[in-house]
Amino acid sequence: GRVVEVYGQESSGKTTLAKMAFPDKAYRSLENPDELLAAQTDPQGYLLDLPDGAVLDEVQRAPFLLSFIQGIVDDRNEPGLFILTGSQQFNLNAAVSQSLAGRTAVLKLLPLTIAETAAFRGSPDTDTRLHQGFYPRTFDHGLGYFSKVAGNRCRGGFVVYGGSRRRTFNDFVLMPYHRTLEMMNGLHGEMGPSGLDR
C-alpha cells in the first residue's frame, strides 16, 4: 500500500519496527506536544514539510491528518510513502479504513511468541514466562511484566499498605495466581493422581 499502518498493544515494538524497517524515512512522534501542535495548526503544511513521507508515530492522536494523507498519496502514488503507527484502538482502525480505504497495508503487531523468546533466552519455566511477559522491551531488558504494569498503570493512585508501591502491587497481582495454583494442587490431592481422568 501507499500507506502502511502498524498497530498493536502498547510496548509491542511498533515504533522500533517502523524505524528499523524504514531507516531513511523522517520520523515524527505525535506524542510530542510540539509536533502535535504543529500538525493541528497547519495539517497540510505539516505533511508538505515531509516530501519523502515519514513514519508518523502515535497517529491516533491526530486522526485529522488522515484525509490530508489521502490527498498526498493519491497524487504521488508511491508505495510506503507514509508509515503510521498507533495503539490498538478501534477508532484509529475505523478512521484509517474510511479515509485511506484501498491505499493501506495494515499490520497488527503482537507481543513475542514463546518460540521467539526461547530463541533468545532458551525455554524458561512457566512462572518465569508469566513474570517476564512477552513484550519486546520487557523481555529484552528483563523488567518483568508486572513491573511494567506497575510503572505504567498505577502511578499515583494505588494505595500502599506498608512497603513499597511496586511490592504492594506485585503482591496484589500475584495473589490470584498463587491462589489458583493452591486450588489446583488441592483438587489434585483430593482426586488423586488419576482423579483428573474421571
N, C-alpha and C positions, 0 to 999 in steps of 0.2 A: 504494500500500500504506500501511498504518498505520505501517509501519516502512520506512525507506529505508536500504539498505546500499550504501555506496560503497566499493569495494575496488580495489586495484591495487598496482603496484610502489611501492617507496619513492620519494619525491620526484616522484610523477606528478601531484601537485596536489590530492589528496583533501581535505585539511583546508581549503585555500584555497577550493575549490569549495563545500564544505559551508557554510563561514562566509559566503561571498558569496550563496549561494542561500537561506540561512535566517538572515538577519541578526538577526531578532528572537528566535531560539532561544538559550537558555542554552548555553554551550559548556563542556564538561568534557574534559580530556585525561587519560586513564588511564595515560599515560606519566609523569604527575606522581606521585611516590611517595605524597604525602598524599591525593590523590584516590583512588588505588588502594587505600590502606589503609582509607579511609572506606567505599569500596564493598565491600571484603572483610569489614569489621567488621559492617556492617549494610546488606546489599544492598537490602532493601525500603525502609528509611528513606532511603537514599541516593537512590533513584529517586522516592520520595514527596516529597522536597525539590525536585523538578523538576516542579511541577504542570502546566506547559505543555509538557512534554517537553524534549528537549535534543539537541544534537549531542554524541554520545559518541565521542570520538576515540581511536583505537587500542584498540578494544573487544576485540580478540583477547587482550589482557592480562587481561580479566575475563569469560570466557565464561559464568561462573555467573550473570551479570546477565540473560542472555537469557531464562531461564524466568520471572524476575520481570517483565521487559518484556512477555512474552507475556500474563501476567495483567492488566497495566495496559492494554495496547492492546485486549484482549478486552472489558474493562469500559467503556472510553472510546469505542472505535470511531471515532476521528478520523484522517483521513489525515495522514501525515507527522508523527506525534507524536514519534517518535524517529528521529534520523538517526545511523546507525552508520558509522564509518569504520574501516578496518583494512587492514593489509598483505595482500597476496595470499597467503593461506595456506589450504591445504586444510582444516585443522581448523576454521577460522573459518567457512568457507562451509558445511561439513558441520553445524556447530553451529547456524548460523542456519537452515539448511534443516530441521533437526529441530525446534528449539524454536519457530521462527516461520513454519512452513510455511503458505502461503496468506495471510500477513499482510505479506509483504515484497516491495518492489520492489528488485531488485538491479541496480546499475550498476557495470560494470567500467570503470575509468578507465585509459586507455592514455597513453603519452607522446605528445607532439605529433607530428603528421604532417609530411611535407616541405612540403605545401601550407600548413599552419598556420604553420610557421616562415618560409616565404617571404613570407607576407602581412605579417609584421612587419619582416623584415630583407632582403627580396629573396632571390634564389637563390644561396647561396654554393656554391663548388666542393665536390667530394666530400670532399677532405681536411678542409676546414673543418667540414663537416657531421659527419664522423666524430669529429673532435676536440671539437666543441662539444656534441654529443649532442642529444637531443630531449626532455629533461625540462624542464618549465617553469622551475624555479628556475635550473638551469644555463644554459638558453637566455637567460632574462631578464637574468641578472647576468653573462653571459659567462664563467662559471667554467670551462667545458670539462668534458666527460665524464670524462676521465682524472683531472683534479684532484679531482672528486667521488669517484671510486672510491678514489683515493689517500687522501683525507681520511677517508672513512667505513669503508673496509675494511682499511686497513693501519696503523692507529695502533698503535704499539708492536710489534714482532714482525717487521717487514720488514727484512731485513738490508741495510745500506747499505755499499757498497764505494766509499768516497770520494764526495765531493759531497753534495748534499742528498738527503734521503729522497724528496722528490717527483720530483726529476730522475731518480734511480735507478729509481723506479717507472715513470715515463713512458717511460724508455728500455726497460725490461723489457716494457711493454705494447706499445710501438710496434715492437719488433723483429720479431715475426711479420708485422705489417702490411707493413713495408718489405721483408722477405724475400719475401713473396708477390708484391709488385709487381716485384721484381727477377726472380723466376722467370717471371712473366707476360711481362715485357719480353724475357727470354731466349727464351722459346718463340716470341714474335712474331718475333724476329730470326732464329731457326733456320728457321722455316717460311716466312718471307717474308710480305709483306702479304696474299697470297691463301691462305696456309697454313691459316688458320683455317676456310676454306671446305671443306677436304678431308674 
